[in-house]
Amino acid sequence: MNFLRGVMGAQSAGPQPSGAETIQKLCDRVASSTLLDDRRDAVRALKSLSKKYRLEVGSQAMDHLIQVLQTDRSDSEIIGYALDALYNVISNDLEEEEQEENSQKQVDDLGSQFTEVFIKQSENITLLLTLLEEFDFHVRWPGVKLLTSLLKQQGPQLQQIILVSPMGVSRLMDLLADSREVIRNDGVLLLQQLTKSNAAIQKIVAFENAFERLLDIITEEGNSDGGIVVEDCLLLLQNLLKNNNSNQNFFKEGSYIQRMKPWFEVGDDNCGWSAQKVTNLHLMLQLVRVLVSPTNPPGATSSCQKAMSNCGLLQQLCTILMATGVPADILTETINTVSEVIRGCQMNQDYFASVYAPSNPPRPAIVVLLMSMVNERQPFVLRCAVLYCFQCFLYKNQKGQGEIVSTLLPSTIDATGNSVSAGQLLCGGLFSTDSLSNWCAAVALAHALQENATLKEQLLRVQLATSIGNPPVSLLQQCTNILSQGSKVQTRVGLLMLLCTWLSSCPIAVTHFLHNPANIPFLTGQIAENLGEEEHLVQGLSALLLGISIYYNDNSLENYSKEKLKQLIEKRIGKENFTEKLGFISKHELYSRAGQKPQPSFSSPDHMMFDHEFTKLVKELEGVITKAIYKSSEEDKKEEEVKKTLEQHDNIVTHYKQVIREQDQQLEELKQQVNSLKSQNEQLQATLTQQVSQIQQHKDQYNLLKVQLGKDTQHNSSHSDTLQMNGIQPEEISKLREEVKEWKNKHDLLQGQLREKDSVIEKLKSSQLEPGTEQSSQANKYGGLEHDNNLQKELETLRTQVQSQSTEISKLHTEKQKLLQQMNMTTVPILGDGAMPAAKNTDLEERLSREIKELKNEVKALSEEKATLKQQLDSSNSTVAILHDEKSKLQQEVAESKKEQDDLLVLLADQDQKIVKLKSTLKELGEPVEDEDDTESGDQGDEDEDEDGEEEEQDE
């Protein structure tokens, strides 16, 4: 402890002797007292003195306090006092307000020195972790604060001790589950310090269910409306996720991205934005950006982008983007967040293109953002964020690039002028008086042309009306006109970057650029002059543009061919001077800053000179342009010949590759056909076996019915004494008996009626033959006549009745005769009188005959079905034979294709030998030649692009 005493002596205001003596006595009391109460009082006194006499307590009492922690663990009160005293000694937070600025460094050194003393024995940290398991508030809370202070002083050393301690991190994770908010909140601060810059501890904390607990705390505290606790949780989440791919993947796989959506539901009333809410929402947006940062692996970023789109998080961010009343810094960070969520993700880019602002009339979000970008009244950081958003929207998005360029083409421009398009805004910004708008518009338009030769050619069709009465000029010509007018450096740098991007990998654009006779003299004049440092960037970009005009020149213009342009450089500029001016770009400080990350971040508008994607283009072209300048005409011719030979070889190789691919496809198709035919054959075999089993079942049913029919006939013949015939039951016989009795009764009744009528007729006849009586007189003569007439009428009616009854009787007689005949026809006599009707017998016979006919028809149908199944079996056997023949043919074709492939490989080997010879000759001539690995990787990349369906072009 001598060095600590030296520090104490160096202080301007040293401790009073009485204080040092008191601390020494208290330390002796702690060390020598046998009673716990005495030790507790001494430790309490040391705690109270530790703030004022920090150095003395730390140098004299630290060992005694650690001893108390080891021996008196049963008493929570003394443990709490000891932990508080150690915290006061080690922590620098308590002295920050009291110390002056000149002594602040000395205070920091004091805390760091005491921390080193404490952690020198790793057992002290293990002891402190053990004490954190105590649930007593007076032990746990001081322990958390002490460990947090130790981590602030000596974080890396303490992290290693905790990492190797058994269950060390798990004990600290239990603090998040404490029901007391003070301990839980301080536990969050402790984990913040613990997880700084240590990937191993970050992984352990993440797999200890930290994400679930922290998100629960944020939800309980009210999401973005919460207090400082939400801020602390968000900072801890950033520590766990930033630059940690394993934790990011775990966060995504655990469906925690979906739980971030409620954070951004700010509601319609955006008036009340407290400072804490702005801070919380800012951290939440940064956390989203951590998951989709361009520096992450592409696969992880893409999966997070898709998850954010599927759960509606991107839609929620776009809602904030188009809302009113949002603070400027939140709006700026939201734009940056949306930018990285859609960057390189076609699905998210398409959604963003469909977002409209709630204006009248509704406008696309892209148009509204571009209006802010070209408006010089908007804040600088907001304009940078909009530019980044536009760049991310066009990154690897050929569809979006085409939509932006199409708004500039003559066929798609709105003639009414009611709506403003993205192309019109870019042109307006490109030719504005504000240099920052010029630069932003030029860079945005360059991104619309990035790696897209088709759009570069289409943009040549754009015509601009400069003034009334003058003919329109092309966009390319207008850019060169403004360039030659000597505008601001920022404007010229932006236009030169646009022209370099436009002309690279596009010989047609180079030809259009060279058609203007004033362009080449302007560029050579800019390069040849000796200007100040502020013009170095313009000179370097002019040299780059001139080099692009040479490198991508197709020699279609005789006056501006490659050779003549190189001669012009050699005469007017000098090759060494040209190379030096070209190197001004990569040597510039702003160029190095722009190449670090895609997001444009500049401290001031004056530093806004280079774009990230343009730095890649410079790296790609600087070397090849330098080599192209120093080549002679003969070397160019030889190089062109070699290029033609290589192109022919590449065409042959690609042709054979295509042939091999087609053969492979044919083989795959034939294999699929064979597999399908095999499956069909198996299905036919299955149906055949099924039908054979059905036929067998029908046969068994038929035989069973036949046996049952034979049994029924035998049973009926054996019971001929009781039954009339086959199929007649005793109930039917009794019914027939009753019917015969009824017919007999009717017959007797009709006979009696007939007798009565005969007697009446006889009486009437006798009454007509007798003479009139004495009582008849002349007065009754007329009455007798009337009575006779009535009798005659009644007689006629009786006769008709008798006739009808006689016909009925005859009918009954005939029926009786028929019944008797039927009764006589039966073989077995029935007890009693009467006979069974023959109609019943005939019905039964007809029923039996019908059943027999149906059985015969079914047997016939089964036999026909059997014959058809046999035919199907024969046809399937024939198809199997045909398939075997086709299989043998396919095998022969495969063998032949293999022979052809061997021949092709021999031919390719010969071609490779020729290429090696040609490359050796090129190397002897001093020309750069790509290695075989590069060409093979290029071919492999082409094959991958064909298989994945991506249409990316690589500028060579």
Buried (B, 14 or more C-beta within 10 A) or exposed (E): EEEBEEBBEEEEEEBEEEBBEBBEEBBEBBBEBEEEEEBBBBBBBBBBBBBEBBBBBBBBBBBBBBBBBEEBBEBBBBBBBBBBBBBBBBBBEBBEEEBEEEBEEBBBEBBBBBBEBBBEEBEBBBBBBBBBEBEEBBBBBBBBBBBBBBBBBBBEBBBBBBBEBEEBBEBBBBBBEBEBEEBBBBBBBBBBBBBBEBBEBBBBBBBBEBBEBBBBBBBEBEBBBBBEBBBBBBBBBBBBBBBBEEBBBBBBEBEBBBBBBEBBEBEEEBEEBEEBBBBBBBBBBBBBBBBBBBEBEEEBBBBBBBBBBEBEBBBBBBBBBBBEEBBEBBBBBBBBBBBBBBBBBBBBBBBBBEBBBEEEEEBBBBBBBBBBBBBBEBEBBBBBBBBBBBBBBBBBBBEBBBBBBBBBBEEEBEEEEEEBBBBBBBBBBBBBEBBBBBBBBBBBBBBBBBBBBBBBBBBBEBBBEEEEEEEEBBBBBBBBBBBBEEBBBBBBBBBBBBBBBBBBBBBBBBBBBBBBEEBBEBBBEBBBEEEEEEBBBBBBBBBBBBBBBBBBBEBEBEEBBBBBBBEBBEEBBBEEBBBBBBBBBBEBEBBEBBBEEBBBBBEEBEBBBBBBBBBEBBEBBBEBBBEBBBBEEEBBEBBEEBEEBBEEBBEBBEEBBEBBEEBEEEBEEBEEEBEEBEEEBEEBBEEBEEBBEBBEEBBEEBEEEEEEBEEEEEEBEEEEEEBBBBBBEEEBBEEBBEBBEEBEEEBEEBEEBBEEBEEBBEEBEEEEEEEEEEEEEEEEEEEEEEEEEEEEEEBEEBEEEBEEBEEBBEEBEEEBEEBEEBBEEBEEEBEEEBBBBBEBBEEBEEEBEEEEEEBEEBBEEBEEBBEEBEEBBEEBEEBBEEBEEBBEEBEEBBEEBEEBBEEBEEEBEEBEEEBEEBBEEBEEBEBEBEEEEEBEEBBEEEEEBEEEEEEEEEBE
